Amino acid sequence: MLPIHHIAAALVFAGSLTTDLLAANAPQVKVTGGLISGTSVVQDGQPIHVFKGVPFAAPPVGDLRWRPPQPVIGWQGVRPCVEYAPACPQPADGIYSFAYRQQSEDCLCLNVWTESLDASAKRPVMVWIHGGGNLIGGAGNPAYDGRHFAKAGVVLVSIQYRLGAFGYLAHPALTEEAQRLDGRAASGNYGLMDQLAALKWVQENIARFGGDPQRVTIFGESAGAANVTHLMASPLAKGLFHRAIAESGYFGEHTPHLKESSGIRSAGEENGQKFAERLDVTETDAAGLAALRKLPAEKILSIPMTIGGLSLGKNAFQFGPVVDGYVHAEEPHDVWAAGKMHPVPLIAGSNLDDGSVFSAGNPIRRLPGFRLVLRTMFGPDAARAEEIFPAKSDADVSAAAHQFITIMSFRAPARRLVRWEEAAGNEAWLYHFSRNPGTGRAERSGVFHGLEIIYVFGNAPVGTKDVDRQLSADMRQRWVNFAASGDPNGKPGDPVCRTVTPEWPAYRKATDEHLEFGDRVSVGRKLDADACDLVDRAAERRGRK
């Protein structure tokens, strides 16, 4: 028998040899900045190449905090891209269970899953924009693993972007600096600019991963869906994508302006000044900006913020896109209503109980308060609103508020998006996700906000029944068909498309049809039409239809 130290040496040598062999066989791609290596995983007997934590911009740290994303800093040799990058700084939300323990301002990275590294493959590309109210979330959530999409013939990319105050702080000193350094009198919207930078990276690099830069689909859920609709309204996004999917989200009725208050939202700079004052920075010049940039991330995160209207502390701040004259020349609502959004096909929809997580934090618990809200929102239609969102006692308020929020914030906006698309001459498809697997959180919150994600990606248990597995495969194939052809029903002869039934009718206001992803997949008509009409009439009275 060999002495123990000889055995140990042999094992070390064998392990080193194995590592060297794996490294030698690791997939490598040349991208902006240098050469990267990834890993290969086997999915249904087929290797999928995975690259994680690929930088698409310079780290936005130090003097680059609150600056537009800067070009990637190059590297020598081969950069291993085998682990997710830390998530962008964010508070503990207390709402969703997934927590990003690893966080860093050096977070502007993306991930790629692909079955081919042949530039001639020209496979459709899908770029996932995560949700989280533009305050929480990240691309490293295991639910967003793209191997099933890659197996279906898509190059899947997931991206990160700056969040909360890091991603959307507007401030007079930042506006002045932007004018001096970049020639644009604007601040804020750094999170959206990060997404634009990631999409430019895709255009420049994705062919090396077997992707077709002329068939890029952006898709996201919640704030990710809202960002999809923001990008569709931004002149800077022209030509960066060719289809879009918005799952339970849109830009909102009002987008605050940089310097002028509008609607119910204060101006972006005013909001930013108040935030800085909470951080004991009162100067609005270069000295104040320098002081803000010296603050540790933890200090900035100590100021409470809101997510989706839910406060994460007393006197919380809300951050998001602003009309800055650069990323947004005008309010996205006005762009869409005038049919001036980028002319790309769209899938949009909502979940049966999208409002459940938000109604849980509803401060209005008594019937008089709820009726006052309906009178305020719907004016002359208040009596009809009480019929559509019925509550006869305090005990009924929670369920009525849940339905009210679902329709107001998700169902009616999804229909509005596809109607705007049709009016502009673009093709669009409306869906409704209503399948409750009856397990986990769905037992408590119904078909909650974001539940469809695990069906679309197929990375988490979606129930023990065949209907759930079949529904997951059906949804993903329709998304793939759409990415490949611009039609969720697919295009005959395309190697990535597969036949799915029933056929999903393109949206037409006259027929008001949608596809139901429920206990079975079926075509429906006039989904909550009376409630959506009620909400649209109220929006029209406010001049926001």
Buried (B, 14 or more C-beta within 10 A) or exposed (E): EEEEEEEEEEEEEEEEEEEEEEEEEBBBBEBBBBEBBBBEBEBEEEEBBBBBBBBBBBBBEEEBBBBBBEEBEEEEEBBBBBEBBBBBBBBEBEBBEEEBEEBEBBBBBBBBBBBBBEEEBBBBBBBBBBBBBBBBBBBBBEBBBBBBBBBBBBBBBBBBBBBBBBBBBBBBBBBBBBEEEEEBBBBBBBBBBBBBBBBBBBBEBBBBBBBBBEBBBBBBBBBBBBBBBBBBBBEBBEEBBBBBBBBBBBBBBBBBBBBEEEBEBBBBBBBBBEBBEBBEBEBBEEEBBEBBBEBEBEEBBEBBBBBBEBBBEEEBBBBBBBBBBBBBBBBBBBBBBEBBBBEBBBBBBBBBBBBBBBBBEBEBEEBEBBBEBBBEBBEEBBEBBBEBBEBEEEEBBBBBBBBBBBBBBBBBBBBBBBBBBBEBEBBBBBBBBBBBBEEBBBEEBBBBBBBBBBBBBBBBEBBEBEBBBEBBBBBBBBBBBBBBBBBBBBEEEBEBBBEBEEEBBBBEEEEBBBBBBBEEBEEBEEBBEEBBBBBBBBBEBEEBB
